[in-house]
Amino acid sequence: CFEEKPKETTSYYYFCLDCEERSSGHDNDQNCSHLHHPRIPISIDLAAHIKSTSHQNFTPINDKSKLQIKNISFSPDFNKLIIKKWKRLVKDGDITEVKYNEPRKCGKCEAVLEDAIDMFKHIKDVHIEN
């Protein structure tokens, strides 16, 4: 159901309602706010998605779409992987600055941190159970 993500940035133009129904039992109710189930964005290449999944129920992404993305840095299942991938981006030169333009507040508490290194350390030390 999920498209292979290429290394370059992908623009998304549609949500696949068939994928949403399959992944969370969403019933495509027209009055749904879409805030309590995952949205499945699809690139402009609908043909490839249709060919690989046989799905045919799509809706365009518009400015009124509300996309909430959970910060998986706080997840015990994904924290180590996120830090590992972030370190790889730094090592490869894709990320060249770790200091925030403005200090950022932690998403779970009142801590305010100056850079990504301190934020990842804070999340691991304070919010991830070992």
Solvent accessible surface area in square Angstrom, and as a share of the most:
residue,aa,sasa,rsa
1,C,43,0.26
2,F,145,0.61
3,E,58,0.26
4,E,161,0.72
5,K,157,0.66
6,P,67,0.42
7,K,208,0.88
8,E,120,0.54
9,T,131,0.76
10,T,38,0.22
11,S,66,0.42
12,Y,76,0.29
13,Y,100,0.38
14,Y,55,0.21
15,F,2,0.01
16,C,0,0.00
17,L,23,0.11
18,D,36,0.19
19,C,0,0.00
20,E,0,0.00
21,E,81,0.36
22,R,174,0.64
23,S,58,0.37
24,S,52,0.34
25,G,61,0.58
26,H,15,0.07
27,D,106,0.55
28,N,34,0.17
29,D,71,0.37
30,Q,172,0.76
31,N,138,0.71
32,C,37,0.22
33,S,64,0.41
34,H,44,0.19
35,L,68,0.34
36,H,174,0.78
37,H,29,0.13
38,P,70,0.44
39,R,31,0.11
40,I,9,0.04
41,P,44,0.28
42,I,1,0.00
43,S,17,0.11
44,I,114,0.58
45,D,73,0.38
46,L,39,0.19
47,A,74,0.57
48,A,52,0.41
49,H,4,0.02
50,I,62,0.31
51,K,181,0.77
52,S,91,0.59
53,T,32,0.19
54,S,86,0.56
55,H,23,0.10
56,Q,140,0.62
57,N,56,0.29
58,F,43,0.18
59,T,42,0.25
60,P,86,0.54
61,I,52,0.26
62,N,86,0.44
63,D,150,0.78
64,K,175,0.74
65,S,37,0.24
66,K,131,0.55
67,L,91,0.45
68,Q,138,0.61
69,I,151,0.77
70,K,163,0.69
71,N,83,0.43
72,I,72,0.36
73,S,12,0.08
74,F,26,0.11
75,S,20,0.13
76,P,91,0.57
77,D,123,0.63
78,F,91,0.38
79,N,3,0.01
80,K,157,0.67
81,L,78,0.39
82,I,40,0.20
83,I,27,0.14
84,K,144,0.61
85,K,117,0.50
86,W,40,0.14
87,K,124,0.52
88,R,127,0.46
89,L,75,0.37
90,V,55,0.32
91,K,152,0.65
92,D,86,0.44
93,G,42,0.40
94,D,100,0.52
95,I,46,0.23
96,T,122,0.71
97,E,117,0.53
98,V,41,0.24
99,K,113,0.48
100,Y,33,0.13
101,N,157,0.80
102,E,128,0.57
103,P,68,0.43
104,R,133,0.49
105,K,116,0.49
106,C,4,0.02
107,G,69,0.66
108,K,128,0.54
109,C,41,0.25
110,E,136,0.61
111,A,30,0.24
112,V,94,0.54
113,L,28,0.14
114,E,86,0.39
115,D,27,0.14
116,A,12,0.10
117,I,94,0.48
118,D,60,0.31
119,M,21,0.09
120,F,31,0.13
121,K,125,0.53
122,H,27,0.12
123,I,4,0.02
124,K,83,0.35
125,D,89,0.46
126,V,90,0.52
127,H,48,0.21
128,I,20,0.10
129,E,157,0.70
130,N,171,0.88
